[in-house]
Each structure stands twice: as C-alpha cells, then as structure tokens.
C-alpha cells in the first residue's frame, strides 16, 4: 500500500517529478486510465485489483502516469491522511489522460478542466465516490470469476433505454408523483449507480445502487417542505417503492426486473433499515430492496454473498 509518513514523503507523493523519464503509453497504462475515468476516483489498491498483475508494476505505472499528467492526485485527500492516518493514494483523471482517451474514441468532454475539477473535489465527495467504486470494482472482479455472467454498466443500460432517458441530463434520477398532505407533489432521488448482470440463458437482472454511509437519519426529522426534510432513508424508500409500484423502471429504463441494492455501514444499521422499509411497504417488507453491510461485502465475492431482501429472505444477486 502506498502510504504517507512524514513531511518529505508527503511532498514526493503529491508533487510531480520535475523531469520525469520519457514514457510511451502501454495497453496497461491505457486500461488504468480507463478505469479511473469510469469510476471518477480509484485508489492504488483498487487499481491493482482491477489490473490483476504485479502490484509493484502497477504502482510504478501509476507514478509515471501521475508525473506525466495522465492521472491526477486530488489534494483533498492530504487533509484526510493528516487527520486519519495513512491511506491508499487516490487517483483521478488528468488532462493528458482525458486527451489520450478522446484520441482513442472514448467519450470524454474536451470542455472539462480536469485539473480544476479535481482541485474542487472535497474529501466527503471523494470518500463517497470511492465507496461506490469499491462496490463496482468488486462486482467487476467477481464477474471475472463467474464464467458466463457479464457485468453491464450504466452507460450500456442507458444506451438501450427509452429515448427520454437517453436524452436526459440526469438519466438515473428516479421521479415519482405522489400524494403528500392532501396534494400531489414530485419526489425524486438519484441513486449512486446502475448496473446489470447478463446470464448465459440471455436473461438479465438490473439494479440501482445506494451506498449508505450512515450519515443521514433514517426517519424524517425536519420541517415538511424543507430540503433537509428529504434527506433521510425513509424518503428514499418511499420514493423508490412508489415508483416501482407505478412501473417506473419500465418507463425509465425499459426493463421488467429491477431492484435497489443497499450497501450499509454496519449490520446494526442494516437491521434498522429493514425495519423501516417494512413500515414503508405496508408491514411485510418488499423483495424490491436488497441489503448487505460493508464488512460482509469485503470478505466475499458480491455474487456469492447472501443478501437479505426486504422480506427477510436470503438470496444471491445472480439468483
């Protein structure tokens, strides 16, 4: 693990070499850049896992890509390291990396100033994005171990969705109209991700992803109508559940089977969320929701893991 100990190493770790050696991009280099572009932020450890080769060689490649401006290292992580101790280095797409991808047909906007964008990225945003990336990289690696199961990413699913979704600025935003205090109102949530699993029999399952870090309350605690009133798990459950009952998944994504997977911060939090969604779903809970906590996910291929649905039943994502 690439870590930070003392002032001298901190400077070296987050400062590019003044005169780096000449380099020629290899296929490994390009794949590392593609992985970072896909997930927004990735740690050294996540990139080593995705690469699957020598950890030392990956670390050397990442250093060269950083020195030459193909990758960046967001500054917000420095304060986090000082407060919390050594952590894996976080990598982001750099200006030259974006250019290299565009030259090879990757859809990366030429209008984005990646240097400035990475400077503006805050520690909380980076941490949340990394947790999402942690799950999705585990899914990608897990599918490699399961011949015949293919991971479908959000872009592939959206490309086959109805036209309004393909053209939407926020294609993942889940919108539902519901009755609240005697009047119709629009409620919406934006999930942390969308993915699918394609199976050898030509069937597929689709999932929205919610990463719960335990930072928002379970139930409503603020005044009705305020922005804070919507920032709770109960609001998300109700919006997802009522949209699902109204076949929102068919209208938005054109798929018949869709569920919401929740990755929770702890087993205790998971149990409280199970209880809450039972209330939302009329007392019995709903198989529309699936739950697992971080500790169990870290110890298992997410495709082998026994997830619990809202009815309390255990099942696999590939089932």
Backbone torsions as a table, in degrees:
resi	resn	phi	psi	omega
1	UNK	NA	132.9	178.3
2	UNK	-79.8	121.1	-173.9
3	UNK	-129.4	177.7	-176.1
4	UNK	-121.4	120.0	176.2
5	UNK	-135.8	108.6	174.8
6	UNK	85.0	164.9	-172.9
7	UNK	-64.9	-43.2	-175.4
8	UNK	-62.1	-46.6	-179.4
9	UNK	-67.4	-32.8	179.3
10	UNK	-62.9	-42.2	178.8
11	UNK	-62.3	-46.6	-178.9
12	UNK	-64.6	-37.9	-174.9
13	UNK	-68.6	-34.6	-175.5
14	UNK	-116.2	23.4	175.6
15	UNK	-132.3	129.8	-178.7
16	UNK	-70.5	146.0	175.5
17	UNK	-63.6	135.0	-176.8
18	UNK	-62.9	-40.5	-177.4
19	UNK	-131.4	75.3	-178.4
20	UNK	-68.7	154.5	176.9
21	UNK	-65.1	149.7	176.0
22	UNK	-59.2	144.7	178.1
23	UNK	-139.5	152.1	174.6
24	UNK	-120.3	126.1	-176.3
25	UNK	-62.2	128.5	175.3
26	UNK	-99.8	172.7	177.5
27	UNK	-64.0	-35.9	175.6
28	UNK	-61.4	-45.6	178.9
29	UNK	-56.9	-47.4	-178.2
30	UNK	-64.1	-38.2	177.7
31	UNK	-65.7	-39.6	176.7
32	UNK	-61.9	-43.0	178.1
33	UNK	-63.4	-42.4	179.7
34	UNK	-61.9	-43.0	179.4
35	UNK	-59.4	-45.6	-178.8
36	UNK	-65.0	-43.1	179.6
37	UNK	-61.9	-37.3	-178.3
38	UNK	-67.4	-39.8	-172.6
39	UNK	-102.3	-6.2	-178.7
40	UNK	80.2	-54.0	174.3
41	UNK	-134.9	141.9	172.7
42	UNK	-143.6	147.7	176.2
43	UNK	-86.9	165.9	175.5
44	UNK	-56.3	-43.6	-178.4
45	UNK	-63.6	-40.6	178.8
46	UNK	-64.9	-40.4	179.0
47	UNK	-68.9	-35.9	175.7
48	UNK	-63.2	-41.0	179.5
49	UNK	-66.3	-42.6	179.4
50	UNK	-66.0	-38.1	179.6
51	UNK	-68.1	-43.1	177.3
52	UNK	79.8	-0.3	-179.5
53	UNK	-102.2	-153.9	-179.5
54	UNK	-62.9	126.1	179.4
55	UNK	-62.6	-38.5	-179.8
56	UNK	-64.1	-41.9	179.4
57	UNK	-66.1	-37.8	177.6
58	UNK	-64.8	-43.9	179.2
59	UNK	-60.3	-41.2	178.0
60	UNK	-65.0	-41.4	179.0
61	UNK	-63.5	-41.5	180.0
62	UNK	-64.7	-38.2	177.9
63	UNK	-63.7	-43.8	179.7
64	UNK	-65.2	-40.8	179.2
65	UNK	-64.7	-35.0	176.2
66	UNK	-69.6	-47.8	-178.3
67	UNK	-59.7	-32.8	-177.7
68	UNK	-94.2	4.0	174.0
69	UNK	82.9	9.8	176.8
70	UNK	-77.0	-32.3	174.7
71	UNK	-123.5	158.6	179.0
72	UNK	-123.4	165.8	177.1
73	UNK	-129.5	98.3	-174.5
74	UNK	-52.8	133.9	-175.5
75	UNK	-68.9	-23.0	-177.1
76	UNK	-61.3	-23.4	-178.7
77	UNK	-70.8	-19.9	-177.5
78	UNK	-64.3	-46.6	179.2
79	UNK	-61.9	-38.1	179.0
80	UNK	-63.8	-38.8	178.9
81	UNK	-67.5	-41.4	179.6
82	UNK	-61.9	-40.2	-177.8
83	UNK	-77.8	-42.5	-169.7
84	UNK	-105.6	-9.1	-178.1
85	UNK	98.2	-179.5	-174.6
86	UNK	-55.9	138.3	177.3
87	UNK	-142.4	159.6	174.1
88	UNK	-61.8	147.4	177.5
89	UNK	-65.8	139.8	177.2
90	UNK	-100.1	131.8	-178.0
91	UNK	-113.2	143.8	176.4
92	UNK	-131.5	165.7	179.0
93	UNK	-69.8	134.6	176.2
94	UNK	-101.0	170.7	-177.5
95	UNK	-58.5	-47.4	-178.6
96	UNK	-69.4	-30.9	176.7
97	UNK	-65.7	-43.4	177.7
98	UNK	-61.8	-41.9	179.0
99	UNK	-63.5	-42.8	179.5
100	UNK	-61.7	-38.1	178.8
101	UNK	-69.5	-42.4	178.3
102	UNK	-59.6	-41.5	-179.9
103	UNK	-62.8	-19.0	-179.2
104	UNK	-110.0	20.5	172.5
105	UNK	89.0	4.3	179.1
106	UNK	-77.3	136.6	-178.5
107	UNK	-81.0	86.5	177.5
108	UNK	-123.3	123.0	-174.4
109	UNK	-61.9	135.7	176.7
110	UNK	-82.9	-8.0	-177.9
111	UNK	-86.9	-10.8	-176.1
112	UNK	-84.3	128.4	172.3
113	UNK	-89.2	95.9	-173.0
114	UNK	-66.6	-32.4	178.2
115	UNK	-61.7	-47.5	-180.0
116	UNK	-69.0	-40.7	179.9
117	UNK	-60.1	-41.6	179.0
118	UNK	-70.7	-33.1	176.6
119	UNK	-64.7	-35.3	-176.8
120	UNK	-79.9	-14.6	-177.4
121	UNK	-67.6	121.0	-179.0
122	UNK	-85.2	164.8	-176.5
123	UNK	-62.0	-41.0	-178.7
124	UNK	-64.9	-44.6	178.6
125	UNK	-61.4	-43.2	180.0
126	UNK	-62.7	-45.6	-178.3
127	UNK	-62.4	-42.8	179.9
128	UNK	-65.3	-42.5	179.3
129	UNK	-63.4	-37.8	178.6
130	UNK	-66.4	-34.8	178.3
131	UNK	-67.7	-40.1	174.5
132	UNK	-61.7	-46.0	-179.9
133	UNK	-62.3	-36.0	179.2
134	UNK	-60.3	-44.0	179.0
135	UNK	-66.7	-46.4	-175.8
136	UNK	-68.2	-35.3	176.4
137	UNK	-68.8	-36.5	175.9
138	UNK	-63.3	-37.8	176.7
139	UNK	-64.8	-43.6	-179.4
140	UNK	-62.1	-46.8	179.6
141	UNK	-67.3	-37.7	178.5
142	UNK	-62.2	-38.5	179.5
143	UNK	-69.0	-29.7	176.1
144	UNK	-62.1	-29.4	-178.2
145	UNK	-86.3	-1.6	-177.4
146	UNK	-123.2	86.9	-179.5
147	UNK	-53.9	132.4	178.2
148	UNK	97.3	-16.2	177.3
149	UNK	-101.0	124.2	-178.1
150	UNK	-113.0	134.3	176.5
151	UNK	-84.5	125.7	177.3
152	UNK	-102.1	123.4	-179.7
153	UNK	-88.7	172.7	-173.4
154	UNK	-59.1	-41.2	-176.8
155	UNK	-62.7	-37.7	179.4
156	UNK	-68.2	-38.1	179.9
157	UNK	-70.6	-44.1	-179.8
158	UNK	-64.2	-34.4	179.7
159	UNK	-61.7	-23.9	179.3
160	UNK	-103.6	4.1	-177.1
161	UNK	-79.7	167.0	174.9
162	UNK	-56.2	154.1	-173.4
163	UNK	-55.1	-43.4	179.8
164	UNK	-56.6	-35.7	178.2
165	UNK	-71.3	-41.9	179.9
166	UNK	-61.5	-31.3	-176.4
167	UNK	-94.1	-7.4	-174.3
168	UNK	-70.2	145.7	175.6
169	UNK	-68.4	-34.0	176.5
170	UNK	-124.0	79.7	-173.7
171	UNK	-64.2	-19.5	-179.7
172	UNK	-88.8	-11.8	-175.6
173	UNK	-61.7	124.5	-176.8
174	UNK	-98.2	112.8	-172.0
175	UNK	-116.0	137.0	177.6
176	UNK	-142.7	142.9	174.0
177	UNK	-99.2	126.2	-179.3
178	UNK	-143.0	161.1	-179.0
179	UNK	-83.1	123.3	179.6
180	UNK	-133.4	115.6	179.5
181	UNK	55.2	43.0	173.4
182	UNK	85.5	2.8	178.5
183	UNK	-140.6	153.3	-179.3
184	UNK	-78.2	132.9	177.6
185	UNK	-137.1	157.9	178.1
186	UNK	-95.3	127.3	176.8
187	UNK	-121.7	145.9	-179.7
188	UNK	-151.5	155.1	173.0
189	UNK	-138.4	152.2	174.8
190	UNK	-115.0	112.1	-179.8
191	UNK	-67.6	166.0	178.4
192	UNK	-78.8	-13.8	179.7
193	UNK	-176.6	171.4	176.5
194	UNK	-141.9	132.9	176.4
195	UNK	-152.0	167.0	178.5
196	UNK	-139.6	164.2	174.5
197	UNK	-124.9	122.5	178.9
198	UNK	-102.8	134.0	-173.3
199	UNK	-112.3	161.6	-176.9
200	UNK	-58.6	-26.7	-179.5
201	UNK	-83.7	13.3	176.9
202	UNK	71.0	16.3	170.8
203	UNK	-94.9	168.7	-179.8
204	UNK	-151.3	151.9	172.8
205	UNK	-120.3	147.4	-175.7
206	UNK	-127.6	147.4	-173.4
207	UNK	-142.4	139.1	164.0
208	UNK	-93.5	146.3	-176.2
209	UNK	-113.4	131.9	173.6
210	UNK	-125.2	120.2	175.2
211	UNK	-97.1	112.6	-179.7
212	UNK	-102.6	111.7	-178.8
213	UNK	-94.0	5.3	179.5
214	UNK	75.1	20.4	-175.1
215	UNK	-97.5	-9.8	177.1
216	UNK	-119.2	152.5	-176.8
217	UNK	-67.2	157.7	177.6
218	UNK	-73.2	-43.2	-176.6
219	UNK	-115.5	164.6	179.9
220	UNK	-64.9	132.5	179.7
221	UNK	-129.3	-6.5	-175.5
222	UNK	-109.4	171.8	-178.1
223	UNK	-64.8	137.5	179.5
224	UNK	-55.1	135.8	176.5
225	UNK	94.3	-15.3	179.3
226	UNK	-81.7	161.4	178.9
227	UNK	-61.8	-39.0	-178.8
228	UNK	-65.5	-26.9	179.7
229	UNK	-59.9	-27.3	-177.7
230	UNK	-91.0	-8.9	-175.8
231	UNK	-93.7	74.8	177.0
232	UNK	-158.3	162.9	-176.2
233	UNK	-70.4	-36.0	179.4
234	UNK	-58.7	-43.5	178.1
235	UNK	-58.7	-44.4	-180.0
236	UNK	-64.4	-45.4	179.2
237	UNK	-56.7	-49.4	-176.6
238	UNK	-63.4	-41.7	-178.4
239	UNK	-66.3	-45.8	177.4
240	UNK	-62.9	-47.2	-173.4
241	UNK	-64.8	-44.9	-178.8
242	UNK	-70.5	-33.8	174.6
243	UNK	-65.5	-40.8	178.5
244	UNK	-63.1	-42.7	178.9
245	UNK	-64.1	-26.5	178.3
246	UNK	-93.2	13.7	179.3
247	UNK	61.1	36.1	178.1
248	UNK	-58.9	-35.5	-178.8
249	UNK	-62.7	-34.3	177.5
250	UNK	-69.9	-45.0	-177.2
251	UNK	-69.4	-37.4	-173.5
252	UNK	-86.3	-44.3	-174.3
253	UNK	-114.1	-10.6	179.7
254	UNK	71.0	27.0	-179.5
255	UNK	-118.9	146.8	-177.2
256	UNK	-86.0	-29.9	-176.4
257	UNK	-120.4	118.5	178.5
258	UNK	-146.2	139.6	176.1
259	UNK	-133.6	164.2	177.3
260	UNK	-108.3	121.3	176.7
261	UNK	-98.6	131.6	-179.8
262	UNK	-112.5	122.3	173.3
263	UNK	-101.4	113.2	-172.7
264	UNK	-100.7	163.1	-176.2
265	UNK	-77.2	-20.3	-178.3
266	UNK	-162.2	163.9	177.2
267	UNK	-65.5	-37.0	178.4
268	UNK	-63.2	-45.4	177.6
269	UNK	-60.7	-41.1	179.1
270	UNK	-59.1	-45.0	-178.8
271	UNK	-63.7	-38.7	177.0
272	UNK	-66.2	-37.1	179.4
273	UNK	-69.5	-36.4	175.5
274	UNK	-60.2	-44.7	179.3
275	UNK	-63.0	-42.4	-178.6
276	UNK	-65.1	-44.8	-177.9
277	UNK	-69.5	-24.4	173.4
278	UNK	-63.8	-40.7	176.8
279	UNK	-62.2	-43.1	-178.5
280	UNK	-64.9	-37.9	-174.9
281	UNK	-92.9	20.2	173.4
282	UNK	86.2	16.7	173.4
283	UNK	107.2	-26.9	-176.2
284	UNK	-99.4	-11.0	-175.1
285	UNK	81.0	169.3	-176.7
286	UNK	-133.4	137.3	175.6
287	UNK	-71.5	-5.9	177.1
288	UNK	-65.7	-26.4	-178.7
289	UNK	-104.6	136.8	175.4
290	UNK	-124.2	144.4	-174.6
291	UNK	-134.3	144.5	169.6
292	UNK	-154.0	151.3	178.7
293	UNK	-102.2	160.5	-173.9
294	UNK	-57.8	-41.9	-176.8
295	UNK	-60.0	-43.6	179.7
296	UNK	-69.9	-36.0	179.5
297	UNK	-65.1	-38.7	-178.6
298	UNK	-65.9	-23.0	-174.6
299	UNK	-99.2	6.0	-174.3
300	UNK	-152.9	152.5	166.6
301	UNK	-60.6	126.5	-177.3
302	UNK	-59.9	-18.9	177.1
303	UNK	-81.3	-22.2	176.7
304	UNK	-90.7	-21.0	-175.2
305	UNK	-63.8	143.2	172.4
306	UNK	-86.7	107.4	174.7
307	UNK	-84.7	154.6	175.8
308	UNK	-111.1	131.1	177.4
309	UNK	-91.2	177.3	-174.4
310	UNK	-64.2	-16.1	177.3
311	UNK	-90.8	-0.5	-179.6
312	UNK	87.6	8.6	-179.2
313	UNK	-88.0	144.7	178.6
314	UNK	-96.2	137.7	-179.8
315	UNK	-160.1	165.9	176.1
316	UNK	-99.5	152.9	177.6
317	UNK	-62.7	-30.4	-177.8
318	UNK	-85.5	0.6	-177.8
319	UNK	-76.2	NA	NA
